[in-house]
């Protein structure tokens, strides 16, 4: 029987993940694995637990939670040969969607039993990595609102937060620079995507792939409040990029300079402080995942 080292965030899914530990254990046992489950106790604990599991010789480490939990556990596995497995127990679950992992526990557990791994790209900002999405501006503010208001839940919760910010967010001036191109203007959002989805299914970068050796940069210009609300539904299928004042580029490294500090999220987790400047770099094939 294979040991399955599981790092479970009890706060994921608006606190419901902690109530599902027994279900997680039973699903793993049913799949022929011996669950070794540890709960995170505070922010950053998942990274420490992942590093400890690597030192203990874990064949793979499983993150049980949402996109934030997966991000945190992955921090401890970057540049190791230990692959990351995932059991989706969160609100958005964008990364498992990108990887084609089922959103239900039996289906996700079945993926783990195959132990088929693949190498994927990741993005980095300083000493911190992200797997799927980085958003600066209204994206970061939406993520902040979602975390702050407990009654916002799942994809509908992200959409409600998006509508609210479409009515109130003040655009910012920013310059984005990468090798071969530069762009400056008023922005609602600058998204530096590794995968195509963010925010519980917003299709911000159609066609983006997590193993194509590039980051997809989408820059959304400013609109009037009524026009913002008209464009918002188009972010669900990616057709918003066909509108004027939208631009999409690719890069392996880029810098963003904004005229004021604005909220930033990485895989749905909001950075502690709003940022005026970001330097973002791609790490090709920096993580191994089970998918």
MARKOLFI-194893 format. One record per residue: residue in one letter; x negated, y, z negated of N, C-alpha, C, O, CB in turn. Coordinates in steps of 0.02 Angstrom, whole numbers, plus 50000, padded with zeros to 5 digits. Last residue first. Glycine has a CB too. Layout:
AXYZXYZXYZXYZXYZ ...
This chain:
X500525071450652501125073350689501215068850750501695069650787501085080850710 X499455077350537499805071150555500455073050588500895075950556499925066650493 X498065087750581498735086750555498995079950577498795077250628499205092450578 X496595096950551496875090550574497555089550541497625090350481496405084650558 X495955112650603496345108650555496595102350589496775102350647496935112750526 X495325119750701495075120350633495425116050582495225115850524495125127350613 X495335121950840495345115150814495095114950741494715110450722494925110450859 X494635138050829494865132550872494805125850837494295124250807494465132450936 X495205151050747494735145450731494965139450773495445136050754494725143850652 X495345168050792495555161150803495005156350781494415157450795495735159950878 X495545182150687495115177850728495415170950734495695168250686494405177450698 X495855198950652496135192250657495715188150706495555190550760496875192350679 X495895212050546495455208750594495645201450594495605198050543494695209850577 X496885226250511496815219050510496315216950563496315219550618497495215550521 X497375240350417496905237450465496875229950455496835227450399496205240550458 X498365243050327498285247650383497845244650438497925246250497497985254250359 X499555233450231498895234250264498925239450319499425240250353498665227450292 X500265230450068500325232550138499625234250166499175236150129500805238650145 X499705216949965499745224049978499875225350052499615221650094499095227649955 X499875203049969499995206649907500095214149918500505217349886499415205549859 X500775196750112500155198650078500305203150019500805206750019499675202050127 X502075184850110501885191850116501235193150079501155191050022502455196350090 X502295170850206502065173050141501795180150147501325181350185501545168350111 X502545167250337503105168950294502925171350225503365173750188503545163150288 X501275165750393501705159850385502265161150335502445156750296501285153850362 X500955180650325500605175050357500995168750342501035166650284499855174550332 X501475197750341501575190850317501135186050357500975187250415502315188750323 X501345214350287501075209050331501245202350300501175201350239500305209750340 X501935231350283501935224450258501685219450311501795220350371502635222450235 X500755244850312501405241550322501365234350298500825231550294501615241950398 X499985260350298500005253550274500705250650282501195253750260499765253050201 X499825269650452500015269050382500015261650362500045257250406500715272350368 X499345268150577499315274850548499545275050475499455280050441499745279650588 X498305253650603498945257050599498865263750565498385264950529499455252650560 X497375243350702497305249450660497985253050661498205255350714496725254050686 X496845227150726497435231550726497295237250678497125236150620498085227650706 X495845216750829495915221150771496525225450781496715227250837495275225550762 X495525199650876495805206250887495795210150822495755207350767496515205850915 X495135184850967494995189250910495265196150926495255198250984494225189550895 X495725178951072495405174451023495195178250960495095175350907494785171051055 X497295182851149496645184651123496375179051079496755174951053496685191251082 X498555189251260498225183751226497535185951203497235190351232498175177551272 X500085198951255499405197651277499145191451240499475188851195498945203851264 X501535208051291501255201751267500565200751298500465201751358501715195751285 X502685220751247502075218651281501815212251249501875211151189501535224151278 X504075231351269503815225151242503185223251282503165224051343504345219451244 X504595241951335504245243351273504035236951236503835237251178504675247551227 X506015233351409505495238451409505205239451339505535237951289505775245151435 X506215215251392506445222151385505865227051391505285225251379506795222951318 X505735202651389505895205351455506105212651452506175215951504506445201251487 X505665198851259505045200951290505155203751360504695206851388504565195051293 X506895193751226506745200751206506125203351240506055209451250506665201251131 X506995180451250507125184951307507005192251290507025196551334507835184051332 X506855171751144506255174351175506365179351231505885182151256505855168851200 X507965167951075507775163851132507165166551170506985163751222508365163451180 X507995176850969508135169750955507955165251013507795159451003508865168850938 X507855189451014507265186450984507375179050967506905175450953507065190250920 X509095193351052508665190751105508005187951077507645184551113508525196251155 X509675199250942509865192350959509415189251012509355183151016510575192150983 X508975212450948508845207450897509065200350917508665195750909509195209350834 X509445221651042508865217451060508785211651011508555206251032508225221751059 X510475227850976510625224451039510065219651058510185214351086510745229551095 X509835233650870510325228350856510515224550919510685218650915510955231350824 X509075242950941508745237750901509225231950888509035226150895508485240750834 X510065251250991509695247051037509325241551000509255235951026509205251251079 X510505257750872510965253450910510595248750958510795242950966511455257750949 X509235264350836509555259150794510045254950832510025248750826509905262550735 X508055265250973508575268050931508895262550890508835256650907509105271750974 X506425257450961507065258750994507515262550946507375263050887507395252051016 X504665254150987505225256750948505835257950992505775259351052505025263250912 X503915238351041503965245551034504585247650996504985243450975503955248951101 X503055224450991503725227051002503735234550989503575236750934504245223450956 X501935213451051501975220251023502645223251042502795224451101501385224751049 X501165198151024501755201551049501825208151013501775208450951502395197251041 X499905187451064500025193851030500635197151063500615198951122499395198451033 X499355171551035499825175451076500035181651036500305181150981500455171151096 X497715165151035498275167850997498705171951044498455175451088498015172150938 X496995149951101497125157051103497705158851057498125154651041497275159351174 X496875136151115496275140151110496385147651115495915151351132495805138151162 X497965127951112497765130551177497175135351175496985138251226498355134051208 X498675122351007498035119251026497775121751093497415118151128498105111651027 X499895127550986499435127750930498775124350945498355123550900499745124650870 X500585138351109500405131651088499865131951035499425136251039500175127351149 X501955147651176501335147451136501215140351111501685136751094501385152351076 X503185147651237502635144451272501985144251233501515141051255502515147851335 X503725162751164503885156751203503275154151240502895157951270504445158351254 X503625169751028503095168751078503235162451119502895157351109502395168251044 X504765170450949504385176550961503865175851016503675180751047504055178650898 X506145165350911505705162950964505275168850988505405171751041506115159851024 X506575161550749506505167050796505965165150847505405163450829506325173750759 X506585151250653506815149850721506835155650768507075154950824507485147050717 X506155156150528506715151550532507015150850601507615149850608507245153850485 X505045164750557505655167150524506255162650531506815165050539505825173750551 X504465159150719504355162050653505035163850623505535164350659503885168350656 X503705149950856504265151750812504035154950747503485153550722504685145750798 X502575145850931503085150050963503615152850916503935157750933503425146151015 X500925147750852501485143950879502035148550904501965154650899501765139250826 X500175159050833499845152950854500355148250884500225145050936499475149550794 X500365176550854500665169950848500185164450871499835165150921501305169550888 X500555190850787499975187150813500125179850801500035177150746499285189450779 X501565204650815501555197550793500965194150827500885194450888502215193950811 X502055219750763501515216550800501455209550772501305208550713500835220650793 X503495230250771503155224250748502575222550794502595223750854503635218350744 X503805242950812504195239950758503825234050728503835233050667504885237750784 X502655255850858502835248750853503345247550798503335250750745502215244450840 X501945266950973502395266050917502655258850917502845256250969502995271150920 X500255262951030500935265751035501305264950970501045262650920501315262451091 X499015254951129499195259451075499895262151085500095263551142498685265251070 X497925241851172498605244651176498715249151116498535247451059499145239051178 X496745233351274496905237351215497595240351226497815241351283496365242851202 X495685220151337496285224251338496355228051272496055226251221496915219751349 X494465213451331494795213951395495435218051396495705219451450494955207251419 X494605208351168494165208051226494585208351290495015204151301493725201651224 X495705220151087495425213451096494975213651157494975218651194495985208051103 X496645230750983496075229951027495845222751027495785219550975495495234651005 X497955241650953497765234650952497205233751003497285235751061498375229850967 X498505254550853498085252750909497855245550900497605243650848497475257550915 X500085261650804499525257050795499155256050860499435256650914499775250350769 X501335269350709500875270050766500285265350753500005265250698500635277450775 X502905262250662502235264550646501815264850709501925261050757501895259850593 X504645264950620504115262550664503445265550643503415270850611504265264250737 X505535260750477505235266250514504635263650554504185260650526505015271850466 X507035251550453506305251550458506055257350501506325258750554506045244850487 X508455251350454508105255950409507355256450421507045261350400508225253850339 X509035242550542509385248850530508965253850490509095259850492510025247450492 X508235231650540508325234950604508645241850595508545246350635508745230650650 X508425227250410507825231050425507855234450494507535239550504507215226550422 X509675220750423509595226250375508985230550394509025236650393509515223450304 X509365210850516509855215950533509765222050488509775227750511510585213150525 X508445203250440508235206550502508715212150521508495217550541508185201350559 X509225198150337508675202750320508445206550382508265212450377508095198950289 X510035190050416510335195450379509805200650360509915206750367510695192850315 X509065180950461509415185150509509745191150475509735196650501509945181050547 X508665174550345508175178350383508525183250431508305188850440507705173650422 X509895168350315509615173250270509095177650304509075183750294509305169850210 X510055159050419510525164650414510255170250368510365176150381511195162250387 X508955150150387508935154350447509435160050444509265165650465509055150250509 X508945150750203508885147650269508845152650326508715158550315509475143150281 X509685163950109509485157050114509465154750187509895156450227509955152550074 X509775176349991509645175150061509365168050069508855166350039509155180450091 X509795177249854510415174949887510325174049962510775171249994510975179849873 X508615182749811508705175549803509305172949842509315167049860508775173849730 X507605193849881508325192949870508495185549870508505182349922508735196749924 X506235192749906506465196649850507195195349832507375195749773506365204049864 X506035185550022505765182849960506075186249899506175183149847505005183649958 X506665194150113506915187350104506665184350038507045180950003506695182850164 X505875205550106506575205850084506845198850070507215197850022507005209350136 X504685200350161504705202950092505415203050065505535200950009504395209950089 X505095197350291504865191950248504875194050174505045190050130504155189750268 X505385210450332505915205450330505715199750284506125197350244506075202850401 X504095215850328504615218550284505195213650277505475212850223504855225350309 X503455208550428503225208050360503745210550310503825207650256502585211850350 X504205213050538504185205850521503975204850449504275200950412503695202250568 X503925226750541504595224650521504615217250504505005215150461505095226250577 X502225224150508502755228950521503425226350498503485223950441502785230650595 X501565209350571501405215750540501955220750558502125221450617500705218350563 X501395191950553501805197550574501645203750535501595203550474502535195850567 X500845176550609500665182550570501075188250597501105189250658499885184150574 X501075158850612501295165650628501005170850580500935169650520502045166050627 X500325146350592500835147350643500955154550661500945156250721501475144350620 X499315145750496499405140250542499835142050602499715139650658499725134450507 X497985155750429498705154450440498775149450497498345149050541499085161050456 X496765158550299496985156050364497745155950368498095155950318496705148950377 X495595169650227496235166250223496475164350293496385168250341496765170750188 X494515177750227494405170850205495055166950200495065161450171494045170850138 X495015187050364494545186550310494435179350291494275175150334494785190450249 X496175178150436496095185150417495645185150355495855183350301496795188650402 X496385166350568496085168350504496065175850497495955179450546495385165350497 X497335152850639497115159750638496815161350570496975158050520497685164450654 X496965136850713497245140950660496985148050668496475149250701497065138050590 X497305122650820496995129150806497325132350745497885130550726497065133850867 X497205105150781497565111050801497165117250784496735117250739498265111250767 X497085087750815496745093950796497145099950822497395099750878496015094050822 X498085074550752497875078850807497545085050778497715087250723498485080750852 X498445057450704498225064250692498065067950757497935064850808497615064250646 X499545046050640499245048350703499075055750695499515059850681499715047150764 X500185039250537499525042150525499165043950590498545043450594499095037350484 X501395033350530501015032150591500295034450583499845032050618501335035650651 X501905037950412501695030850414501295029350477500905024650478502305026350411 X502285051050442501705049750399501455042650405500845041450404501875051250327 X503445048950515502865051850549502235050450508501715048850537502955059450559 X504285044450414504095039750467503495042350507503075038350529504695038650515 X504475056250345504075050950314503855045850366503295043250362504475047550258 X505315062950432504655065650419504195060450388503595060350403504705071750374 X506455054550425506105055550488505405058150478504945055850512506485060250531 X506795055450288506635049050318506235049750383505755046150395507265045050331 X506985070150274506455066450240506305059650271505715058050281506635065450168 X507215080550421507475076250367506915072050338506435070450372508055071850393 X506635086750526506765090950467507055086850409507125089550354507235096550484 X505285078750615505985079350596506075083350532505645083250488506305072450588 X504055087650703504185083450645504925084250626505155089850620503705085250585 X503585095750803504065090550821504195085650765504435080050777503815086850880 X502805106550776502465100150783502935094450803502705088950818502125098350717 X503755116650763503245117150816502925110350829502805108550887502705122250797 X504405112150648504775112650712504285112750771504385109450821505225118950712 X503435113850555503615106950571504025106850636503995101950674504015103750513 X503425127950555502835124250578503005116950594502755114250643502285124450524 X504675132350506504485133750575503915129250599503905127050656504285141050582 X505425131750386505165125550417504975126650490505095122250532505675119950411 X506275139950301506175141250373505945135150412506235133450464505665146650381 X506405133650174506955137450204506875138250279507355137250316507015144250171 X505795116750138505845124050131506435127050166506915123550184505225127150156 X505355104150150505845105250097505985112750088506265114850038505595102250031 X504595092850253504925099350253505475099850200505995096550204505225100750321 X503085086350228503775084550213504165091050205504065094550156503835079950148 X501585082850315502105087650296502775084350283502995080150321502175092950348 X499785081150306500455078550320500975083350292500815087450249500555071550291 X498205084550365498775087250328499415083950352499565083950412498815094950337 X496665074950353497235077850387497795079950339497855077550283497515072950437 X495015078150322495615075650290496225078850322496295085050320495615076950213 X493835083350359494105078050402494735074950373494975069850397493575072550411 X493845101250350493715094650322493975089550372494305091250421494045093750250 X494225113750396493535111550407493355105350366492765104350349493055117250390 X495515115050278495185117850337494455115750338494105115850287495245125650338 X496085111550160495905106050206495555108450268495305104450308496535102250226 X496545121950084496055117350053495825111850098495395107850078496345114449993 X497475127750165496875131550148496335127150119495735128350129497045137050099 X498545118850164498085118650221497445122450206496915120650231498405121550283 X499265123050053498905116650050498385116250106497835113750095499405110750056 X499775135250105499355135150045498955128650040498355128850025499775136049983 X500555131150216499985135750224499505135150165498905134650175500235143050231 X501515123450150501075120350200500455124550211499895121950215501455119250267 X502125133550075501785128050042501295124650089500735123150070502305122950017 X502655141550178502165144350131501775138950095501175139550085502515148750081 X503555132850240502975135250278502445138150231501845137150243503195140550328 X504015122050101504135125850162503495128050195502955125350181504565131850146 X503645105350047503915111950035504055115450101504205112150151503425116149993 X502335095850025503055095150020503345101849999503295103849941503265089549969 X500945090650108501255096550080502015095550082502295094650136501055103050118 X499805077650084500475079450108500725085650071500715085850009500965073550099 X498265072150144498615075850092499265078450121499275081150177498175081750065 X497325056850165497695062650192498055065950134498135062950081498195060450248 X496465049550086496445048650159496815054050197496645055650254496725041850178 X495535056549953496195055549982496135054650058495785058550090496665061449966 X494395058349873494385053549927495065052049958495155046649987494105047249903 X494295068349783494475061749756494495056349810494615050549795495135062149721 X494085079349862493515076849822493655069849795493185065949786493375081649764 X495395080549910494845079049956494255076149918493965071149939494635085449995 X496045083949791496225077649825495675075649875495515069749881496905078349861 X495485096449767495365091049720495515084249752495155079449740495785091949657 X496025103449874495295102649870495115096949822494655093149835494965109049848 X497375102949838497155099849900496405098649899496175093349920497345104349960 X497375110249719497565103149717497335099549780497115093849777498315102349708 X497035122949769496595119549721496745112149718496275108049716496675122649652 X498165125349849497495125049879497015121349834496625117149857497235132149894 X499185125649754499195120549806498515119849839498315114249857499725122149857 X498935137049679498805130549648498785124949700498415120149693499335128949596 X499335148649739498645146649748498495139749721497975136849737498195151549716 X500555152349615500275153649682499535151949685499155153449639500385161149700 X500855137949508500785145149519500525146249590500285141449621500315148449466 X501015124449507501235128049448501225135549457501545139249419500805126149389 X501485110549608501135116849600501445120749542502045120549530501155121049666 X501425093349561501805099449572501355105649565500905105849523502385099849521 X500975078249639500795083549593501175089849611501255091549670500025084949594 X501145061149665501445067749672501185072449618501195070749559502205067249670 X500865048349754500485051549701500665058949705500375062649745499695050349708 X501755034349812501735041649803501325043749743501415041249688502435044349797 X501255022349919501265023549847501215031049835500685033949848500685019749811 X502265016750056501725020750028501815021349953502375021049927501705027750061 X503315011150128502735007050113502145010850085501575008450089502525003450173 X504445018350142504015018050201503375014050188502945013650231503835025150223 X504945017950016505315014350067504895013550130504975008750168505965017850083 X504055026849956504035019649938504385015449991504145010150009504365018449869 X504495038650017503815036250028503755028850011503435025050048503315040349987 X505805039749969505685039450041504995036750057504915032850104505775046450072 X505575040649831505935034849858505815034149933505745028649958506685035449843 X504905053049822504585046849800504915040649831504575036149855504595046349724 X505925061549869505285061149903504935054649886504685051049930504835067149885 X506905059749770507055057949840506415057249881506365052749923507515063349872 X506225065149662506405058049661506555055649732506355050149751507025056849615 X506125078549704505525074449695505695067049696505335063049727505175076249629 X507115087849717507105082349767506485077849759506345073749803507125085249837 X507035098449636507565093649621507555087549667507925082749658508245097049625 X506075106049698505905102649636506415097349616506245092449584505845107649580 X506775111649804506285106449818506105102549755506005096549757505655109549848 X507575122049764507895115449771507385109849782507545104049771508385115649829 X507065134749761507055130849700507355123949705507375120249656507405134449648 X507155139049894507535142649842507605138449778508125138549745508235144449868 X506205130849955506915130049970507355133149917507865130249897507075122749976 X505015129249819505195129549890505945128349899506275125349857504795124449931 X504675126949689505035133149703505255133749776505635138249793504595139049686 X503915115449683504605115149658505015121449673505635121349670504605113949584 X502925108949800503075115549772503805115649748504255115949789502955121249824 X501875095249793502565097549798502635104349764502435105349707503045092349766 X500775085749872500785091949833501465095149845501615097449900500195096749853 X500345068849873500865073849889500795079849842500765079049781501565070649883 X499515056049939499395061649894499855067449914499765070449967498645063849896 X499915040149949500105046349981500035051949931500445052649885500845045850008 X499025025149969499185030749924499355036949965498995038750012498585032249876 X499695010850046499295016850053499515022150002500115023349994499355019650125 X499584994050000500005000050000499565006250000499115006849959500485000149939 
